[in-house]
């Protein structure tokens, strides 16, 4: 189904923008630091070649008067339209990483189709032989296409759209309306559930059974959209009538717990981070793409370091929003870090500190830890 989200939950993400106040150290470590910053900014360069930028995924609009097809930038939330498809309902989209083909579900769960990634032209593969297939997901490394319906899991033949029943999801905790399925980079298949507090499940691809792995409290109607080391999910307020601002979230799959309960019997809470375009993320898009296992943070602060005549160091962090929190830290070895202070950004999104203690040391490194807002 189509997607967006609820209120943000700020999670601290360390952004290393470390430089030395000592010129000798700066020259010595220039190549190392440049490589580190390049990796942080680019995520990973060892990704499969494809038409999109590294942070883009293919997206199709759901249940609008003139549904659009194009690409979404997961870092900014910007949508780039490739084509307009009219009023045909497209329930989901799935990117095949083996050959770059973009598949989808059209005509309100009726047909398996492909999208031309260059011009957006839609071609019908075949009608499904069963009703109610609402979501698609390709298994990493194999190119096997799986489908989700309310009664359970299917495999889908790419040539003729024939769906073969794998098995029922069963009756795990609180599963009342199965939404999208997505694989993570390790080949684990997950399922989202529609509710005020969205529940997530791991699905056994051998028999279709679903196991509860935790809940995202306060995030209604999250729908799994894209996967890697992190799962991406959006809520669908335009569909359910909620007034909440849509947002893009990532779910840390390492925080999932088999059975979904803690040792004291309480419901396990999944780690949720606001990413991408945040509350500006566009509504009602399903998306899928071959993004890196770990994409960069939504933005990387710019840091400037200026030694002063008295031996102190002026450190400025910029690039955030007005009121953005910057936690300034220093280190002598780039391994052990200590907090200098916490400052809020000015109206231009920048904050400046003076490290007076720097005059007592031959060289220091600096970074900011920035809770995303």
Wavefront OBJ file of the C-alpha trace (Angstrom):
o trace
v 0.000 0.000 0.000
v 1.157 3.609 -0.343
v 3.181 5.374 2.288
v 4.128 7.959 4.930
v 4.472 8.491 8.742
v 3.919 9.919 12.207
v 5.881 11.999 14.743
v 9.653 11.916 14.764
v 11.773 10.268 17.418
v 15.172 11.945 17.519
v 18.013 9.470 17.702
v 21.606 10.561 18.082
v 23.725 9.706 15.093
v 27.452 10.400 15.261
v 28.801 12.221 12.245
v 32.552 12.182 12.167
v 33.868 15.437 10.828
v 37.182 15.132 12.594
v 40.144 17.335 11.817
v 43.245 18.169 13.777
v 44.064 21.561 15.162
v 47.712 20.760 14.519
v 48.945 21.398 10.965
v 51.470 18.547 11.228
v 48.751 16.092 12.190
v 46.442 17.438 9.504
v 49.045 16.795 6.797
v 49.919 13.369 8.134
v 46.324 12.196 8.322
v 44.956 14.028 5.291
v 44.559 10.946 3.116
v 43.024 8.854 5.890
v 40.518 11.530 6.912
v 39.609 12.288 3.301
v 38.858 8.614 2.729
v 36.768 8.407 5.894
v 34.701 11.450 4.991
v 34.225 10.186 1.447
v 32.858 6.901 2.758
v 30.566 8.698 5.183
v 29.224 10.948 2.464
v 28.824 8.277 -0.183
v 27.755 5.314 1.950
v 29.358 2.692 -0.283
v 30.766 2.785 -3.780
v 30.625 -0.988 -4.176
v 27.043 -1.127 -5.366
v 25.555 -2.575 -8.518
v 25.382 -0.246 -11.492
v 21.920 1.095 -12.242
v 20.105 4.068 -13.681
v 19.293 5.778 -10.396
v 21.538 7.755 -8.100
v 22.868 5.770 -5.164
v 20.193 7.019 -2.759
v 17.251 6.749 -5.154
v 14.546 4.106 -5.299
v 11.801 3.593 -7.860
v 8.386 4.751 -6.715
v 4.783 4.597 -7.905
v 1.905 6.566 -6.453
v -1.056 4.741 -4.930
v -4.748 5.444 -5.475
v -4.527 9.014 -6.797
v -6.375 10.664 -9.680
v -3.206 10.605 -11.807
v -0.658 8.213 -10.295
v 2.945 9.163 -10.958
v 5.994 6.942 -11.494
v 9.559 8.061 -10.856
v 12.379 7.989 -8.328
v 12.532 9.005 -4.668
v 15.699 10.216 -2.952
v 15.709 8.610 0.486
v 18.022 11.309 1.827
v 15.931 14.318 0.892
v 12.456 12.982 0.134
v 12.605 14.585 -3.322
v 10.498 12.844 -5.973
v 11.567 13.000 -9.627
v 8.718 12.191 -11.965
v 9.356 9.955 -14.957
v 5.762 9.538 -16.105
v 2.096 9.966 -15.177
v 0.020 6.791 -15.291
v -3.566 7.976 -14.918
v -6.067 6.555 -12.464
v -5.009 2.895 -12.605
v -4.391 1.639 -9.067
v -0.866 0.360 -8.452
v -0.592 -1.540 -5.163
v 3.157 -2.052 -4.962
v 6.471 -1.946 -6.811
v 9.476 -4.287 -6.588
v 12.990 -3.784 -7.991
v 14.808 -6.922 -9.174
v 18.487 -6.424 -8.245
v 19.615 -9.209 -10.585
v 18.607 -7.488 -13.829
v 17.241 -4.058 -12.823
v 13.677 -4.803 -13.921
v 10.976 -2.927 -12.027
v 7.855 -5.002 -11.374
v 4.565 -3.943 -9.868
v 0.966 -4.794 -9.060
v -1.684 -3.033 -11.130
v -5.468 -2.805 -11.339
v -6.070 -3.156 -7.611
v -4.278 -6.491 -7.084
v -5.254 -7.812 -10.523
v -2.120 -7.934 -12.673
v 1.633 -8.364 -12.595
v 3.274 -5.569 -14.617
v 6.679 -4.078 -15.361
v 7.686 -0.399 -15.464
v 10.158 0.940 -17.991
v 12.668 2.761 -15.753
v 13.487 5.251 -18.519
v 10.059 6.420 -19.663
v 7.699 4.827 -17.122
v 5.770 2.806 -19.706
v 3.776 0.004 -18.077
v 3.661 -3.466 -19.672
v 1.373 -6.215 -18.452
v 3.074 -9.531 -17.746
v -0.119 -11.448 -16.941
v -3.147 -11.423 -14.643
v -2.596 -13.107 -11.291
v -4.245 -16.496 -10.976
v -5.264 -15.712 -7.382
v -6.900 -12.631 -5.903
v -5.587 -10.306 -3.234
v -1.831 -10.135 -3.954
v -1.007 -6.741 -2.399
v 2.766 -6.643 -2.084
v 5.885 -7.961 -3.845
v 9.477 -8.556 -2.709
v 12.529 -10.043 -4.442
v 14.724 -12.420 -2.454
v 18.337 -11.131 -2.514
v 20.738 -13.214 -4.577
v 18.117 -15.479 -6.121
v 15.690 -13.208 -7.956
v 12.734 -15.198 -6.611
v 9.660 -12.977 -6.381
v 7.390 -13.365 -3.358
v 3.885 -11.999 -2.960
v 1.801 -11.143 0.081
v -1.950 -11.568 0.461
v -4.083 -11.494 3.590
v -4.113 -15.283 3.795
v -0.352 -15.733 3.526
v 2.784 -15.907 1.392
v 3.139 -16.801 -2.301
v 5.884 -17.154 -4.881
v 5.226 -15.423 -8.215
v 6.272 -16.702 -11.636
v 7.874 -13.768 -13.484
v 6.794 -15.053 -16.900
v 3.109 -15.733 -16.387
v 2.123 -14.200 -13.046
v 1.155 -17.573 -11.590
v 1.108 -17.404 -7.778
v 1.981 -20.526 -5.794
v 0.851 -20.643 -2.170
v 3.738 -21.086 0.281
v 1.699 -21.030 3.481
v -0.412 -19.073 5.922
v 1.008 -16.362 8.164
v -0.757 -18.111 11.025
v -2.012 -16.266 14.090
v 0.933 -14.347 15.576
v 0.361 -11.560 18.097
v -1.975 -8.819 16.828
v -1.677 -9.560 13.087
v -4.993 -8.215 11.830
v -4.201 -6.725 8.405
v -1.038 -7.769 6.591
v 0.636 -4.959 4.647
v 3.894 -4.924 2.684
v 6.635 -7.543 2.732
v 10.319 -6.714 2.246
v 13.599 -8.661 2.474
v 16.618 -7.329 4.338
v 20.153 -7.655 2.959
v 20.622 -10.982 4.763
v 17.634 -12.584 3.047
v 15.230 -12.341 5.995
v 11.652 -11.545 4.997
v 9.579 -9.145 7.117
v 5.923 -8.171 7.175
v 4.215 -5.052 8.561
v 0.801 -4.915 10.197
v -1.685 -2.029 10.107
v -2.564 -0.708 13.571
v -2.197 2.386 15.746
v 1.107 0.966 16.978
v 2.579 -0.904 14.029
v 3.687 -4.482 14.592
v 6.357 -6.286 12.572
v 6.898 -9.968 11.839
v 9.566 -12.186 10.333
v 8.162 -14.571 7.732
v 9.444 -18.103 7.155
v 9.826 -18.380 3.378
v 9.596 -22.182 3.569
v 6.116 -22.369 5.103
v 4.815 -18.770 5.278
v 4.489 -18.650 9.074
v 4.964 -15.197 10.642
v 6.729 -14.587 13.971
v 6.198 -11.369 15.934
v 9.467 -9.423 16.340
v 8.360 -6.172 17.970
v 6.285 -3.030 17.822
v 6.825 0.609 16.874
v 4.691 2.387 19.477
v 3.250 5.722 18.399
v 3.817 5.089 14.695
v 0.508 4.172 13.071
v 0.062 2.230 9.850
v 3.740 1.897 8.970
v 4.240 0.031 5.711
v 7.565 -1.624 4.859
v 8.996 -0.154 1.682
v 12.700 -0.781 1.182
v 15.319 -2.896 2.824
v 19.004 -3.429 3.380
v 20.686 -3.448 6.774
v 17.864 -1.080 7.665
v 14.180 -1.418 6.817
v 12.381 1.681 5.598
v 8.728 2.288 6.373
v 6.107 4.976 5.838
v 2.603 5.619 7.148
v -0.447 6.222 4.984
v -2.500 9.019 6.586
v -4.142 10.040 3.294
v -5.667 6.575 3.087
v -6.743 6.085 6.704
v -7.911 9.665 7.187
v -5.382 10.488 9.920
v -4.177 14.084 10.129
v -0.624 13.195 11.180
v 2.209 14.541 9.049
v 3.736 11.724 6.951
v 7.346 10.799 7.669
v 9.976 8.343 6.466
v 11.448 6.097 9.167
v 14.133 3.442 9.273
v 13.832 0.381 11.473
v 17.002 -1.240 12.780
v 16.611 -4.964 12.026
v 19.192 -5.678 14.728
v 16.624 -4.449 17.259
v 14.065 -7.075 16.225
v 13.491 -9.809 18.827
v 12.173 -13.263 18.024
v 8.791 -13.526 19.747
v 8.491 -9.747 20.179
v 8.466 -9.710 23.986
v 11.058 -8.763 26.583
v 12.183 -10.866 29.537
v 9.614 -9.163 31.779
v 6.815 -9.995 29.342
v 6.435 -6.464 27.947
v 6.088 -5.814 24.219
v 9.499 -5.238 22.662
v 10.021 -1.799 21.141
v 11.793 -1.618 17.781
v 14.441 1.090 17.313
v 13.014 3.755 14.996
v 14.893 6.656 13.414
v 13.551 9.604 11.421
v 15.462 9.787 8.144
v 15.322 11.220 4.651
v 12.969 14.064 3.953
v 11.496 13.692 7.436
v 8.072 15.314 7.663
v 8.496 16.599 4.091
v 8.493 13.067 2.685
v 5.823 12.784 -0.058
v 2.701 10.802 0.670
v 1.182 7.727 -0.988
v 4.215 6.291 -2.768
v 5.263 2.659 -2.786
v 8.984 2.324 -3.459
v 11.713 -0.255 -3.948
v 15.309 -0.066 -5.150
v 18.844 -1.343 -4.994
v 20.224 1.028 -2.354
v 23.370 0.296 -0.312
v 23.038 -1.772 2.854
v 23.642 1.395 4.863
v 22.796 4.792 3.383
v 24.368 7.989 4.745
v 22.607 10.094 7.366
v 19.961 12.528 6.112
v 22.604 15.246 6.067
v 26.251 15.543 7.020
v 27.111 18.717 8.961
v 29.893 20.896 7.637
v 32.646 21.589 10.144
v 35.263 24.322 9.990
v 38.193 24.520 12.405
v 40.153 27.740 12.867
v 43.159 27.956 15.248
v 43.210 31.302 17.086
v 46.218 33.470 17.862
v 45.998 32.681 21.586
v 46.195 28.916 20.926
v 42.495 28.199 21.297
v 40.466 26.685 18.463
v 37.255 28.005 16.937
v 34.965 25.192 15.777
v 31.835 25.841 13.694
v 29.236 23.255 12.693
v 26.633 24.123 10.066
v 24.115 22.585 7.713
v 21.338 21.871 10.193
v 17.998 23.497 10.856
v 17.401 26.473 13.109
v 17.541 25.186 16.689
v 19.417 22.027 15.625
v 21.354 20.485 18.522
v 25.099 20.039 18.030
v 27.120 18.074 20.574
v 30.769 19.106 20.155
v 33.374 16.486 21.063
v 37.172 16.242 21.000
v 39.699 13.412 20.936
v 43.445 12.982 20.999
v 43.419 9.613 19.200
v 40.106 9.521 17.213
v 39.075 6.559 19.357
v 38.170 7.996 22.751
v 35.860 11.026 22.557
v 34.895 13.592 25.202
v 32.114 16.165 25.168
v 33.130 19.832 25.110
v 29.612 21.268 25.175
v 26.173 21.164 23.552
v 24.965 24.135 21.520
v 21.832 24.967 19.545
v 22.054 26.230 15.982
v 21.241 29.806 15.134
v 18.655 30.915 12.561
v 21.018 29.815 9.770
v 21.506 26.324 11.200
v 25.054 26.924 12.477
v 26.705 26.865 15.908
v 30.190 27.979 16.981
v 32.314 27.185 20.035
v 35.767 28.216 21.267
v 37.861 25.370 22.678
v 40.108 27.276 25.088
v 41.700 24.046 26.363
v 43.189 23.315 22.943
v 46.136 25.610 23.769
v 47.316 23.009 26.310
v 47.580 20.190 23.735
v 49.756 19.780 20.604
v 46.845 18.489 18.542
v 43.132 17.671 18.870
v 40.446 16.151 16.684
v 36.838 17.361 16.613
v 33.473 15.986 15.632
v 29.767 16.673 16.190
v 27.170 14.202 17.322
v 23.889 15.466 15.868
v 20.443 14.235 16.907
v 18.439 14.356 13.654
v 15.491 16.748 13.832
l 1 2 3 4 5 6 7 8 9 10 11 12 13 14 15 16 17 18 19 20 21 22 23 24 25 26 27 28 29 30 31 32 33 34 35 36 37 38 39 40 41 42 43 44 45 46 47 48 49 50 51 52 53 54 55 56 57 58 59 60 61 62 63 64 65 66 67 68 69 70 71 72 73 74 75 76 77 78 79 80 81 82 83 84 85 86 87 88 89 90 91 92 93 94 95 96 97 98 99 100 101 102 103 104 105 106 107 108 109 110 111 112 113 114 115 116 117 118 119 120 121 122 123 124 125 126 127 128 129 130 131 132 133 134 135 136 137 138 139 140 141 142 143 144 145 146 147 148 149 150 151 152 153 154 155 156 157 158 159 160 161 162 163 164 165 166 167 168 169 170 171 172 173 174 175 176 177 178 179 180 181 182 183 184 185 186 187 188 189 190 191 192 193 194 195 196 197 198 199 200 201 202 203 204 205 206 207 208 209 210 211 212 213 214 215 216 217 218 219 220 221 222 223 224 225 226 227 228 229 230 231 232 233 234 235 236 237 238 239 240 241 242 243 244 245 246 247 248 249 250 251 252 253 254 255 256 257 258 259 260 261 262 263 264 265 266 267 268 269 270 271 272 273 274 275 276 277 278 279 280 281 282 283 284 285 286 287 288 289 290 291 292 293 294 295 296 297 298 299 300 301 302 303 304 305 306 307 308 309 310 311 312 313 314 315 316 317 318 319 320 321 322 323 324 325 326 327 328 329 330 331 332 333 334 335 336 337 338 339 340 341 342 343 344 345 346 347 348 349 350 351 352 353 354 355 356 357 358 359 360 361 362 363 364 365 366 367 368 369 370 371 372 373
